[in-house]
């Protein structure tokens, strides 16, 4: 709400007052509120919005702002309804949305010859897109609005998601929402087994899973990520488990894939299947047959919608607490024709408080704007769906993957290798050695691909 107000007030810079008296007064007033400690009350009253009023400026002609994204069908329809609402409010700055079948398809498209004006991207793509000079930093437009714009945006955003949109201490994209993983458990299955408190670590998970596993009835105490997740998600979670086993949080793919932490993680997964016999070896079992499994917010609410009493707790820890995080953010593309201001205003409107409140409540993502989680509507949402607080609570321990197309394919390779290793009961040493050899071949084949740059932090 406030950033859009500053955006409009900034137009006074070109009026008869010269330096833009309204702009200066507006900034001074906001500073006074911050100094007086009244900002939390103002943010709450305004809904934490980043825009106060709809722009009265209208460009000549019909600007067709091309916006690309890749969301599941139902989520895509909801996002399209937000675009239609924007079009109704801005008849001369129309947005044309295009939903791709998958994030892979979207990633390939934005690296092609045709580019959109805007795209809802995985924030981990930023470094690659910057290296190819495909996107513009939104910080440049924020600076045009005024010094308060960046301060307000940062204040409203969860720190981990703020870090995700920084590269070299600059804000490159507008954070929208995110997905993460937690431990989902069946309340009734635990209660039937006499377990009153959900497990907090892997030792407790094994003890609880033994009491709930009945293979003859296809009832399992735990379902490994290799059993129900995509290869890429398995690869990403494998890196998270390596952090829990003691690997440096920032090591990512920099550490040896067949190092001691990797062996420890894979041996642990093998033991759950073949030693403790609490998890099935293949992905043939349904999630509904498992008392506990790793899943997303979508998985949690899908289970609840099916009538199962499932809840969630943060992922169990070994040496360190960690979880994966995928941040979706709005990027402005540099080579697309048309005024940058128009596409920025559309991106800002679509990611502001009211739109993201509606979207995250219905499509079940974690909002980037932390003011949303303090709103009455979100409080009711938390009351209606047990377990969501656990996803929010572990945001402070999440790790965002820094990925390019190369590393995404590497995650596919890692995940496929792990799935095959668990199903065929390979030794961890043999499986990881084979995986490393295949990874080296892949990296050599793609040695000419742009390298990732570390994301910034703080700011």
C-alpha positions in Angstrom: 0.0 0.0 0.0 2.7 2.5 1.0 5.1 1.9 -1.8 2.5 2.5 -4.4 1.6 5.8 -2.6 5.3 6.8 -2.7 5.3 5.8 -6.4 2.5 8.2 -7.2 3.8 11.0 -5.0 7.1 10.7 -6.8 5.4 12.1 -9.9 5.5 15.5 -8.1 9.2 15.6 -8.9 8.3 17.0 -12.4 5.6 19.4 -11.3 5.9 23.2 -10.7 7.4 22.7 -7.2 10.6 21.4 -8.7 12.1 18.9 -6.3 8.7 17.3 -5.5 7.6 18.8 -2.2 4.9 16.1 -1.7 7.5 13.3 -2.2 9.8 14.8 0.5 6.9 15.4 2.9 5.7 11.9 2.4 9.1 10.4 3.2 9.6 12.6 6.3 6.1 11.6 7.6 7.0 7.9 7.2 10.3 8.4 9.0 8.5 10.1 11.8 6.1 7.1 12.1 9.1 4.7 12.2 10.9 6.8 14.8 7.8 7.1 17.0 7.4 3.3 16.9 4.0 3.5 15.3 5.0 1.6 12.1 3.6 -1.8 13.3 0.2 -0.3 13.9 0.2 1.5 10.6 1.3 -1.7 8.8 -1.4 -3.7 10.5 -4.1 -1.1 9.8 -3.2 -1.0 6.2 -2.9 -4.7 5.9 0.8 -4.5 5.4 0.1 -3.6 1.8 2.8 -2.2 -0.5 0.4 0.0 -2.4 -2.1 2.5 -1.2 -4.1 3.6 -4.2 -4.5 2.5 -7.8 -2.5 4.6 -10.2 -4.4 7.3 -12.0 -1.8 7.5 -14.7 -2.9 6.0 -18.0 -0.5 5.4 -20.9 -1.6 6.0 -24.4 -2.4 2.9 -26.4 -2.9 -0.6 -25.1 0.2 -2.1 -23.4 0.1 -5.8 -23.6 2.3 -6.9 -20.7 3.2 -10.6 -21.2 3.4 -12.5 -17.9 4.7 -16.1 -17.8 4.4 -18.5 -14.9 4.1 -22.2 -14.2 1.6 -23.2 -11.6 -0.7 -26.3 -11.1 -3.9 -26.0 -13.0 -6.1 -24.8 -10.1 -3.5 -22.4 -8.8 -3.0 -21.1 -12.3 -6.7 -20.4 -12.6 -6.6 -18.4 -9.4 -3.6 -16.5 -10.5 -5.3 -15.7 -13.8 -8.3 -14.3 -11.9 -5.9 -11.9 -10.2 -4.6 -10.9 -13.6 -8.1 -10.3 -14.8 -8.8 -8.1 -11.8 -5.7 -6.1 -12.6 -6.9 -5.6 -16.2 -10.3 -4.4 -15.0 -8.5 -1.7 -12.9 -6.0 -0.8 -15.6 -7.8 -1.0 -19.0 -4.9 0.6 -20.9 -2.1 -1.6 -19.3 -3.5 -5.1 -19.9 -1.6 -8.1 -18.7 -1.7 -11.3 -20.8 -0.9 -14.4 -18.7 0.5 -17.7 -19.9 0.7 -20.7 -17.7 3.4 -23.3 -18.6 3.0 -27.0 -17.9 6.0 -27.1 -15.5 8.8 -24.9 -14.1 11.2 -26.7 -16.4 9.2 -25.6 -19.4 9.1 -22.1 -18.1 12.8 -22.1 -17.5 13.6 -23.2 -21.0 11.2 -20.6 -22.5 12.6 -17.6 -20.7 16.1 -18.6 -21.9 14.8 -18.8 -25.5 14.5 -16.1 -28.2 11.1 -14.9 -27.2 10.9 -13.2 -23.8 8.0 -11.9 -21.7 7.8 -8.6 -19.9 7.3 -10.4 -16.5 7.7 -13.9 -15.2 7.0 -15.6 -11.9 10.3 -17.4 -11.5 12.1 -19.6 -9.0 14.3 -17.0 -7.3 17.2 -19.4 -7.5 17.3 -18.7 -11.3 18.3 -15.1 -10.7 22.0 -15.5 -11.0 21.7 -17.3 -14.3 19.3 -14.7 -15.7 21.6 -11.9 -14.5 24.6 -13.5 -16.1 22.8 -13.6 -19.4 21.5 -10.0 -18.9 17.9 -11.2 -19.2 16.4 -9.4 -16.2 16.4 -5.9 -14.7 16.9 -5.2 -10.9 13.7 -4.0 -9.4 15.9 -2.0 -7.0 16.4 0.5 -9.8 12.7 1.3 -9.8 12.5 1.2 -6.0 15.2 3.8 -5.9 13.2 6.0 -8.2 10.3 5.8 -5.8 12.4 6.8 -2.9 14.6 5.5 -0.1 11.7 4.3 1.9 10.5 1.8 -0.7 13.3 -0.7 -0.1 13.1 -0.3 3.6 9.3 -1.0 3.6 9.6 -4.0 1.3 12.3 -5.5 3.5 10.4 -4.8 6.7 7.3 -6.7 5.3 9.2 -9.7 3.9 10.3 -12.8 5.8 14.1 -12.6 6.1 14.9 -15.8 4.3 12.7 -14.8 1.4 14.3 -11.3 1.3 17.7 -13.0 1.1 16.4 -15.1 -1.8 15.8 -12.0 -4.0 19.2 -10.4 -3.3 22.2 -10.8 -5.6 25.2 -8.7 -4.8 23.2 -6.8 -2.1 20.7 -5.6 -4.8 17.0 -6.5 -5.0 16.5 -8.2 -8.3 12.9 -9.5 -8.1 9.8 -9.0 -6.1 9.2 -11.9 -3.6 5.7 -13.4 -3.8 5.4 -16.8 -2.0 7.3 -20.0 -1.3 7.1 -23.7 -0.7 8.9 -25.8 1.9 8.9 -29.3 3.4 8.0 -30.6 6.8 7.3 -33.9 8.5 3.6 -34.8 8.0 2.0 -37.3 10.3 -1.3 -39.1 10.7 -2.8 -38.1 14.1 -5.1 -41.2 14.3 -2.3 -43.7 13.4 0.0 -42.2 16.1 -2.9 -42.3 18.6 -3.7 -45.9 17.8 -0.1 -46.8 18.5 -0.2 -45.0 21.8 2.1 -42.2 20.7 0.9 -38.9 22.2 3.6 -36.6 21.0 4.9 -36.5 17.4 8.6 -37.5 16.9 11.2 -34.8 17.2 14.3 -36.6 15.9 15.1 -39.7 13.8 15.5 -42.0 16.7 12.0 -41.2 17.9 10.7 -41.6 14.3 12.2 -45.1 14.0 10.7 -46.1 17.4 7.3 -44.7 16.4 7.4 -46.2 12.9 8.1 -49.7 14.2 4.8 -49.6 16.2 2.8 -48.5 13.2 4.2 -50.7 10.4 2.2 -53.7 9.2 3.6 -54.7 5.7 1.0 -57.4 5.2 -1.7 -54.6 5.3 0.4 -52.2 3.3 0.6 -49.9 6.4 4.0 -48.2 6.8 5.3 -46.2 9.6 7.4 -43.9 7.3 7.6 -43.2 3.6 11.0 -42.1 2.2 11.3 -39.1 -0.1 12.4 -41.6 -2.8 9.0 -43.2 -2.6 6.6 -40.4 -3.6 8.6 -37.3 -4.7 10.1 -36.3 -8.0 13.7 -37.0 -8.7 14.6 -33.3 -8.4 12.9 -32.9 -5.1 14.6 -36.0 -3.8 17.9 -34.5 -4.9 17.2 -31.2 -3.2 16.1 -32.9 0.1 19.3 -35.0 -0.1 21.3 -31.8 0.2 19.2 -30.8 3.2 19.8 -34.1 4.9 23.5 -33.7 4.3 23.3 -30.4 6.2 21.5 -32.2 9.0 24.3 -34.8 9.0 27.0 -32.1 9.5 27.8 -30.7 6.0 28.4 -27.0 5.9 25.0 -25.2 5.2 26.6 -23.3 2.3 28.4 -26.3 0.8 25.5 -27.2 -1.5 26.9 -29.1 -4.5 30.4 -27.8 -3.6 31.1 -30.7 -1.3 31.8 -34.2 -2.6 28.7 -36.0 -3.5 30.2 -39.2 -2.1 31.6 -37.7 1.1 31.0 -39.0 4.6 27.8 -36.9 5.1 26.3 -38.3 1.9 27.2 -41.9 3.0 25.6 -41.3 6.4 22.3 -40.0 4.8 22.0 -42.8 2.3 22.9 -45.4 4.9 20.2 -44.0 7.1 17.6 -44.2 4.3 18.7 -47.8 3.6 18.3 -48.7 7.2 14.8 -47.4 7.4 13.9 -49.9 4.6 16.1 -52.9 5.1 17.2 -52.8 8.8 14.3 -51.3 10.6 11.8 -52.3 8.0 9.5 -49.4 8.6 9.5 -48.0 5.0 8.8 -49.6 1.6 11.7 -49.9 -0.8 9.9 -48.5 -3.9 7.5 -45.8 -4.8 4.6 -48.1 -5.4 3.0 -47.3 -2.0 0.5 -44.5 -1.7 1.1 -41.6 0.7 -2.2 -42.5 2.4 -0.6 -45.8 3.6 2.1 -44.0 5.5 1.8 -42.8 9.1 4.6 -40.3 8.5 6.2 -38.7 5.4 8.0 -35.6 4.2 5.7 -33.3 2.3 4.8 -29.7 1.3 2.0 -27.5 2.5 0.0 -28.7 -0.5 0.5 -32.3 0.7 -0.7 -31.5 4.2 -3.8 -29.7 3.1 -4.5 -32.3 0.4 -4.5 -35.0 3.0 -6.8 -33.0 5.2 -9.2 -32.4 2.3 -9.4 -36.2 1.8 -10.6 -36.5 5.4 -7.3 -37.6 7.0 -6.4 -36.1 10.3 -2.8 -35.1 9.3 -0.7 -32.5 10.9 2.9 -31.3 10.5 6.0 -30.7 12.6 9.4 -29.3 11.5 11.7 -31.7 9.7 13.6 -33.8 12.3 17.2 -32.8 12.9 20.5 -34.6 13.5 23.3 -32.2 13.9 21.6 -29.2 12.4 18.0 -28.1 11.8 17.3 -27.4 8.1 14.5 -27.5 5.5 14.3 -26.8 1.8 12.8 -23.6 0.4 11.7 -22.6 -3.1 10.9 -18.9 -3.4 8.7 -17.6 -6.2 9.3 -14.0 -7.3 8.4 -11.6 -10.0 11.1 -10.7 -12.5 11.2 -7.8 -15.0 12.8 -8.8 -18.3 15.2 -6.4 -19.9 14.8 -7.1 -23.7 11.0 -6.9 -23.7 9.6 -3.8 -25.4 7.6 -1.2 -23.6 8.0 1.0 -20.5 9.6 -0.6 -17.5 7.4 1.4 -15.2 4.3 -0.2 -16.5 5.5 -3.8 -15.9 6.8 -2.9 -12.5 3.5 -1.5 -11.5 1.8 -4.7 -12.6 4.3 -6.9 -10.8 3.9 -4.7 -7.6 0.1 -4.9 -7.7 0.1 -8.7 -8.2 2.5 -9.3 -5.3 1.0 -6.9 -2.8 -0.8 -7.7 0.4 -4.4 -8.1 -0.7 -3.7 -10.2 -3.8 -1.2 -12.5 -2.1 -3.5 -12.9 1.0 -6.2 -14.2 -1.3 -3.8 -16.4 -3.3 -1.9 -18.0 -0.4 -5.1 -18.7 1.5 -6.6 -20.5 -1.5 -3.6 -22.0 -3.3 -1.8 -22.9 -0.1 1.7 -21.4 -0.4 3.7 -19.6 2.3 3.4 -15.8 1.8 6.6 -13.8 1.4 4.8 -10.8 3.1 5.0 -11.6 6.9 2.2 -9.0 7.5 -0.2 -11.5 5.8 0.4 -14.0 8.6 -0.7 -11.4 11.1 -4.0 -10.6 9.5 -7.4 -11.8 10.9 -8.1 -13.8 7.7 -4.8 -15.7 8.0 -5.4 -16.3 11.7 -8.7 -18.0 10.8 -6.8 -20.0 8.2 -4.3 -21.2 10.8 -7.2 -22.2 13.1 -8.9 -24.2 10.4 -5.8 -26.1 9.2 -3.6 -27.7 11.9 0.1 -28.0 11.0 0.6 -24.8 9.0 2.3 -23.1 11.9 5.1 -25.7 11.7 5.9 -24.6 8.1 6.0 -21.0 9.2 8.1 -21.8 12.3 10.8 -23.5 10.4 11.3 -20.6 7.9 14.2 -19.4 10.1 16.0 -22.7 9.4 15.3 -23.1 5.7 18.0 -23.2 3.0 17.3 -22.0 -0.5 18.9 -23.9 -3.3 21.0 -21.8 -5.7 20.3 -23.4 -9.0 20.8 -23.0 -12.8 19.6 -25.3 -15.5 22.8 -27.3 -15.0 22.3 -27.8 -11.3 18.6 -28.6 -11.8 19.6 -31.5 -14.2 22.2 -32.5 -11.6 19.5 -32.7 -9.0 17.5 -34.9 -11.4 20.5 -37.2 -11.7 21.1 -37.3 -7.9 17.4 -38.1 -7.2 17.2 -40.8 -9.9 20.4 -42.4 -8.5 19.1 -42.4 -5.0 15.7 -43.9 -6.0 17.5 -46.7 -7.9 19.9 -47.3 -5.0 17.1 -47.7 -2.4 15.0 -49.9 -4.7 17.9 -52.2 -5.6 19.6 -52.1 -2.1 23.0 -51.0 -3.4 25.7 -50.2 -0.8 25.9 -46.5 -0.2 29.6 -46.5 -1.3 28.7 -48.1 -4.6 25.7 -46.0 -5.2 27.4 -42.7 -4.5 30.5 -43.6 -6.5 28.3 -44.4 -9.5 26.4 -41.1 -8.9 29.6 -39.1 -8.8 30.8 -40.6 -12.0 27.6 -39.8 -13.8 27.6 -36.3 -12.3 31.2 -35.7 -13.6 30.1 -36.7 -17.1 27.1 -34.3 -16.9 29.3 -31.4 -15.7 31.8 -32.0 -18.5 29.1 -32.0 -21.1 27.7 -28.8 -19.8 31.0 -27.1 -18.9 30.1 -24.1 -21.0 26.9 -23.3 -19.1 26.9 -20.1 -17.0 28.0 -20.7 -13.4 26.0 -19.8 -10.4 26.8 -16.8 -8.2 26.0 -16.9 -4.5 22.9 -15.0 -3.4 23.3 -12.0 -1.2 22.2 -11.9 2.4 21.2 -9.2 4.8 20.9 -6.0 2.8 
